[in-house]
Amino acid sequence: MLPEDYLALKQQLSILLWNF
């Protein structure tokens, strides 16, 4: 797993949590 993928995943997760 690339660090870039991890960053993108973290961003998506934070956005999802923010929408909650």
N, CA, C and O atoms as a Tinker XYZ file with bonds, in Angstrom:
    80  protein
     1  N      0.850000   -1.202000    0.000000    73     2
     2  CA     0.000000    0.000000    0.000000    64     1     3
     3  C      0.884000    1.250000    0.000000    63     2     4     5
     4  O      1.754000    1.410000    0.856000    81     3
     5  N      0.653000    2.107000   -0.946000    73     3     6
     6  CA     1.475000    3.316000   -1.057000    64     5     7
     7  C      1.016000    4.382000   -0.076000    63     6     8     9
     8  O     -0.164000    4.438000    0.271000    81     7
     9  N      1.928000    5.221000    0.372000    73     7    10
    10  CA     1.589000    6.305000    1.306000    64     9    11
    11  C      0.545000    7.241000    0.703000    63    10    12    13
    12  O     -0.300000    7.785000    1.413000    81    11
    13  N      0.615000    7.421000   -0.616000    73    11    14
    14  CA    -0.354000    8.296000   -1.286000    64    13    15
    15  C     -1.763000    7.724000   -1.156000    63    14    16    17
    16  O     -2.724000    8.449000   -0.899000    81    15
    17  N     -1.864000    6.405000   -1.340000    73    15    18
    18  CA    -3.162000    5.746000   -1.211000    64    17    19
    19  C     -3.694000    5.910000    0.206000    63    18    20    21
    20  O     -4.886000    6.130000    0.417000    81    19
    21  N     -2.784000    5.799000    1.174000    73    19    22
    22  CA    -3.178000    5.939000    2.572000    64    21    23
    23  C     -3.702000    7.344000    2.834000    63    22    24    25
    24  O     -4.689000    7.529000    3.546000    81    23
    25  N     -3.026000    8.335000    2.250000    73    23    26
    26  CA    -3.453000    9.727000    2.428000    64    25    27
    27  C     -4.827000    9.939000    1.813000    63    26    28    29
    28  O     -5.694000   10.563000    2.425000    81    27
    29  N     -5.030000    9.422000    0.604000    73    27    30
    30  CA    -6.316000    9.572000   -0.069000    64    29    31
    31  C     -7.410000    8.889000    0.739000    63    30    32    33
    32  O     -8.514000    9.416000    0.871000    81    31
    33  N     -7.098000    7.706000    1.281000    73    31    34
    34  CA    -8.073000    6.976000    2.084000    64    33    35
    35  C     -8.433000    7.769000    3.332000    63    34    36    37
    36  O     -9.599000    7.844000    3.718000    81    35
    37  N     -7.417000    8.361000    3.961000    73    35    38
    38  CA    -7.654000    9.137000    5.177000    64    37    39
    39  C     -8.521000   10.354000    4.854000    63    38    40    41
    40  O     -9.406000   10.720000    5.626000    81    39
    41  N     -8.259000   10.963000    3.722000    73    39    42
    42  CA    -9.046000   12.131000    3.328000    64    41    43
    43  C    -10.501000   11.732000    3.125000    63    42    44    45
    44  O    -11.408000   12.412000    3.605000    81    43
    45  N    -10.727000   10.623000    2.410000    73    43    46
    46  CA   -12.089000   10.157000    2.171000    64    45    47
    47  C    -12.798000    9.859000    3.483000    63    46    48    49
    48  O    -13.967000   10.204000    3.657000    81    47
    49  N    -12.088000    9.218000    4.403000    73    47    50
    50  CA   -12.672000    8.859000    5.690000    64    49    51
    51  C    -13.053000   10.115000    6.467000    63    50    52    53
    52  O    -14.149000   10.195000    7.022000    81    51
    53  N    -12.155000   11.090000    6.505000    73    51    54
    54  CA   -12.424000   12.329000    7.242000    64    53    55
    55  C    -13.617000   13.054000    6.623000    63    54    56    57
    56  O    -14.433000   13.632000    7.340000    81    55
    57  N    -13.720000   13.024000    5.294000    73    55    58
    58  CA   -14.847000   13.681000    4.621000    64    57    59
    59  C    -16.149000   12.976000    4.989000    63    58    60    61
    60  O    -17.162000   13.623000    5.255000    81    59
    61  N    -16.113000   11.640000    5.004000    73    59    62
    62  CA   -17.310000   10.883000    5.363000    64    61    63
    63  C    -17.733000   11.204000    6.789000    63    62    64    65
    64  O    -18.915000   11.411000    7.062000    81    63
    65  N    -16.759000   11.245000    7.698000    73    63    66
    66  CA   -17.068000   11.545000    9.093000    64    65    67
    67  C    -17.569000   12.978000    9.219000    63    66    68    69
    68  O    -18.438000   13.268000   10.042000    81    67
    69  N    -17.018000   13.876000    8.398000    73    67    70
    70  CA   -17.424000   15.282000    8.465000    64    69    71
    71  C    -18.881000   15.427000    8.018000    63    70    72    73
    72  O    -19.621000   16.259000    8.543000    81    71
    73  N    -19.292000   14.588000    7.021000    73    71    74
    74  CA   -20.666000   14.648000    6.529000    64    73    75
    75  C    -21.644000   14.156000    7.590000    63    74    76    77
    76  O    -22.816000   14.531000    7.579000    81    75
    77  N    -21.170000   13.329000    8.493000    73    75    78
    78  CA   -22.016000   12.865000    9.589000    64    77    79
    79  C    -22.221000   14.027000   10.518000    63    78    80
    80  O    -22.906000   13.893000   11.531000    81    79
